[in-house]
């Protein structure tokens, strides 16, 4: 009986923690470039829909949001930042598909 009284609260803690931290990655990140529509980055579309692992982008391509706040289209065309995958070979090319990212 003592074991059940200990196991039930532990199971509830585990369940609640899983629910709270169970969302995909960091949710949506909104970038606000000057002179262009906002870019909405969806972790869910990259992780759940495409099946990427977090480590495929972090810590290699993207270290922190702060370091990539100022990624330019020139950087991306050189294969940096989003352009590491969005090059027309792995994923759609950033050069010809502006509206895929710049949505609002």
Backbone as CSV, one residue per row, in Angstrom:
resi,resn,N_x,N_y,N_z,CA_x,CA_y,CA_z,C_x,C_y,C_z
1,UNK,0.826,-1.203,0.000,0.000,0.000,0.000,0.867,1.263,0.000
2,UNK,1.959,1.221,0.789,2.855,2.379,0.819,3.455,2.635,-0.565
3,UNK,3.775,1.542,-1.260,4.356,1.689,-2.599,3.392,2.383,-3.556
4,UNK,2.119,2.048,-3.469,1.115,2.670,-4.340,0.981,4.151,-4.018
5,UNK,1.021,4.498,-2.732,0.911,5.898,-2.331,2.109,6.716,-2.817
6,UNK,3.222,6.076,-3.015,4.403,6.766,-3.540,4.373,6.786,-5.069
7,UNK,3.972,5.681,-5.671,3.990,5.568,-7.128,2.972,6.470,-7.821
8,UNK,1.802,6.625,-7.239,0.768,7.455,-7.872,1.220,8.914,-8.004
9,UNK,1.711,9.557,-6.938,2.186,10.944,-7.112,3.361,11.047,-8.091
10,UNK,4.256,10.065,-8.067,5.379,10.094,-9.005,4.898,9.974,-10.450
11,UNK,3.926,9.115,-10.680,3.368,8.956,-12.021,2.684,10.245,-12.477
12,UNK,1.976,10.908,-11.571,1.314,12.169,-11.910,2.331,13.260,-12.236
13,UNK,3.389,13.320,-11.458,4.447,14.304,-11.725,5.060,14.049,-13.100
14,UNK,5.343,12.787,-13.403,5.915,12.429,-14.699,4.967,12.808,-15.833
15,UNK,3.698,12.506,-15.669,2.700,12.802,-16.694,2.577,14.307,-16.932
16,UNK,2.466,15.075,-15.858,2.332,16.526,-15.992,3.577,17.150,-16.614
17,UNK,4.743,16.674,-16.219,5.990,17.174,-16.795,6.046,16.871,-18.286
18,UNK,5.622,15.687,-18.666,5.614,15.304,-20.083,4.677,16.191,-20.886
19,UNK,3.542,16.525,-20.320,2.573,17.380,-21.014,3.129,18.791,-21.175
20,UNK,3.705,19.328,-20.106,4.224,20.694,-20.135,5.377,20.826,-21.122
21,UNK,6.313,19.870,-21.096,7.495,19.962,-21.945,7.356,19.187,-23.247
22,UNK,6.186,18.673,-23.520,5.985,17.840,-24.690,5.759,18.581,-25.994
23,UNK,5.655,19.902,-25.950,5.460,20.623,-27.208,6.721,20.517,-28.050
24,UNK,6.583,20.721,-29.303,7.673,20.523,-30.245,8.651,21.684,-30.177
25,UNK,9.890,21.364,-29.867,10.964,22.348,-29.916,10.627,23.649,-29.233
26,UNK,10.859,24.743,-29.910,10.640,26.058,-29.342,9.413,26.742,-29.878
27,UNK,8.484,25.971,-30.423,7.276,26.586,-30.968,7.592,27.366,-32.225
28,UNK,6.939,28.482,-32.411,7.185,29.316,-33.583,8.083,30.483,-33.208
29,UNK,8.983,30.816,-34.108,9.853,31.971,-33.922,9.525,32.938,-35.051
30,UNK,9.314,34.192,-34.695,8.982,35.202,-35.703,10.174,36.138,-35.877
31,UNK,10.667,36.205,-37.102,11.746,37.124,-37.452,11.117,38.296,-38.184
32,UNK,11.604,39.497,-37.900,11.037,40.706,-38.492,12.120,41.433,-39.296
33,UNK,12.372,40.959,-40.516,13.408,41.610,-41.327,12.956,42.981,-41.814
34,UNK,13.912,43.888,-41.940,13.583,45.224,-42.443,13.321,45.146,-43.942
35,UNK,12.256,45.781,-44.373,11.957,45.856,-45.792,11.330,44.607,-46.392
36,UNK,10.915,43.668,-45.547,10.279,42.443,-46.050,9.239,41.976,-45.044
37,UNK,8.348,41.109,-45.490,7.344,40.555,-44.582,8.018,39.690,-43.524
38,UNK,7.344,39.544,-42.384,7.859,38.704,-41.297,8.053,37.269,-41.765
39,UNK,8.999,36.601,-41.130,9.238,35.181,-41.381,8.821,34.423,-40.138
40,UNK,7.962,33.436,-40.303,7.529,32.609,-39.180,8.193,31.251,-39.323
41,UNK,9.095,30.953,-38.386,9.762,29.654,-38.396,8.984,28.716,-37.485
42,UNK,8.563,27.594,-38.008,7.798,26.614,-37.241,8.658,25.403,-36.919
43,UNK,8.941,25.209,-35.620,9.654,23.998,-35.209,8.825,22.762,-35.557
44,UNK,7.507,22.861,-35.376,6.650,21.699,-35.615,6.754,21.209,-37.056
45,UNK,6.747,22.134,-38.015,6.817,21.683,-39.412,8.159,21.039,-39.726
46,UNK,9.222,21.502,-39.092,10.541,20.925,-39.351,10.752,19.616,-38.591
47,UNK,10.230,19.524,-37.372,10.457,18.331,-36.545,9.383,17.275,-36.778
48,UNK,8.125,17.629,-36.597,7.038,16.645,-36.726,6.748,16.292,-38.177
49,UNK,6.556,17.307,-39.003,6.136,17.063,-40.380,7.258,16.479,-41.246
50,UNK,8.452,17.035,-41.121,9.568,16.589,-41.962,10.364,15.475,-41.287
51,UNK,10.403,15.496,-39.955,11.101,14.442,-39.223,12.548,14.745,-38.879
52,UNK,12.919,16.027,-38.894,14.287,16.381,-38.517,14.487,16.203,-37.022
53,UNK,15.701,15.874,-36.635,16.057,15.812,-35.219,16.596,17.180,-34.821
54,UNK,16.407,17.550,-33.566,16.879,18.850,-33.080,18.357,19.058,-33.409
55,UNK,19.153,17.995,-33.235,20.601,18.105,-33.425,21.009,18.307,-34.883
56,UNK,20.091,18.134,-35.820,20.437,18.383,-37.219,20.617,19.876,-37.496
57,UNK,20.004,20.714,-36.674,20.176,22.163,-36.807,20.934,22.757,-35.620
58,UNK,20.614,22.317,-34.439,21.278,22.800,-33.219,22.316,21.763,-32.833
59,UNK,23.416,21.980,-32.599,24.290,23.116,-32.420,25.173,23.344,-33.629
60,UNK,24.818,22.851,-34.767,25.684,23.054,-35.924,25.303,24.298,-36.725
61,UNK,24.092,24.345,-37.237,23.687,25.482,-38.067,23.253,26.659,-37.205
62,UNK,22.402,26.395,-36.230,21.870,27.452,-35.369,22.318,27.226,-33.938
63,UNK,23.131,28.132,-33.428,23.557,28.016,-32.042,22.511,28.621,-31.123
64,UNK,22.116,29.846,-31.396,21.095,30.506,-30.583,20.263,31.419,-31.480
65,UNK,19.098,31.761,-31.011,18.237,32.691,-31.753,18.939,34.042,-31.901
66,UNK,19.639,34.467,-30.860,20.318,35.760,-30.899,21.352,35.833,-32.015
67,UNK,22.105,34.753,-32.199,23.146,34.758,-33.229,22.566,34.767,-34.630
68,UNK,21.331,34.340,-34.791,20.741,34.255,-36.121,19.641,35.271,-36.351
69,UNK,19.530,36.218,-35.445,18.529,37.262,-35.586,18.797,38.099,-36.835
70,UNK,20.060,38.227,-37.200,20.428,39.112,-38.295,20.911,38.365,-39.527
71,UNK,20.505,37.136,-39.707,20.886,36.399,-40.914,20.280,37.107,-42.116
72,UNK,21.089,37.334,-43.107,20.619,38.051,-44.293,20.367,37.078,-45.440
73,UNK,19.666,37.553,-46.442,19.441,36.729,-47.629,20.775,36.429,-48.310
74,UNK,21.713,37.361,-48.247,23.046,37.121,-48.811,23.709,35.951,-48.104
75,UNK,23.595,35.916,-46.760,24.144,34.786,-45.990,23.485,33.480,-46.425
76,UNK,22.173,33.510,-46.566,21.443,32.295,-46.921,21.822,31.800,-48.312
77,UNK,22.018,32.727,-49.238,22.431,32.333,-50.598,23.823,31.711,-50.603
78,UNK,24.618,32.015,-49.568,25.960,31.431,-49.437,25.924,30.098,-48.692
79,UNK,24.723,29.644,-48.304,24.600,28.368,-47.606,24.681,28.467,-46.100
80,UNK,24.573,29.673,-45.575,24.585,29.861,-44.124,23.154,29.948,-43.614
81,UNK,22.994,29.789,-42.311,21.689,29.913,-41.667,20.671,29.002,-42.369
82,UNK,19.511,29.503,-42.713,18.464,28.695,-43.363,18.939,28.123,-44.693
83,UNK,19.853,28.844,-45.349,20.367,28.425,-46.643,21.183,27.146,-46.606
84,UNK,21.538,26.671,-45.411,22.259,25.397,-45.302,21.408,24.253,-45.848
85,UNK,20.103,24.341,-45.671,19.186,23.317,-46.204,18.347,23.853,-47.355
86,UNK,17.954,25.112,-47.259,17.079,25.701,-48.278,17.927,26.206,-49.441
87,UNK,18.444,25.224,-50.202,19.366,25.504,-51.301,18.875,24.940,-52.634
88,UNK,17.670,24.399,-52.646,17.126,23.808,-53.860,17.465,22.338,-54.024
89,UNK,18.364,21.833,-53.200,18.734,20.414,-53.263,18.106,19.646,-52.105
90,UNK,18.248,20.188,-50.907,17.687,19.534,-49.716,16.245,19.986,-49.503
91,UNK,16.025,21.284,-49.578,14.687,21.873,-49.409,14.556,23.010,-50.423
92,UNK,13.369,23.595,-50.511,13.164,24.652,-51.505,14.230,25.738,-51.378
93,UNK,14.572,26.321,-52.499,15.628,27.328,-52.567,15.108,28.678,-52.070
94,UNK,15.893,29.344,-51.228,15.491,30.660,-50.718,15.482,31.711,-51.821
95,UNK,16.198,31.471,-52.900,16.314,32.469,-53.972,15.009,32.692,-54.733
96,UNK,14.214,31.659,-54.903,13.051,31.773,-55.787,11.717,31.524,-55.096
97,UNK,11.725,31.414,-53.792,10.495,31.053,-53.077,10.240,31.969,-51.885
98,UNK,10.279,33.258,-52.102,10.158,34.232,-51.013,8.921,34.004,-50.146
99,UNK,7.782,33.765,-50.791,6.515,33.675,-50.052,6.397,32.399,-49.215
100,UNK,7.292,31.436,-49.397,7.264,30.253,-48.528,7.641,30.615,-47.096
101,UNK,8.452,31.641,-46.933,8.880,32.052,-45.588,8.285,33.401,-45.179
102,UNK,8.306,34.367,-46.082,7.819,35.717,-45.782,6.312,35.741,-45.969
103,UNK,5.597,35.561,-44.848,4.147,35.376,-44.935,3.317,36.531,-44.423
104,UNK,3.853,37.308,-43.520,3.012,38.398,-43.002,3.815,39.616,-42.676
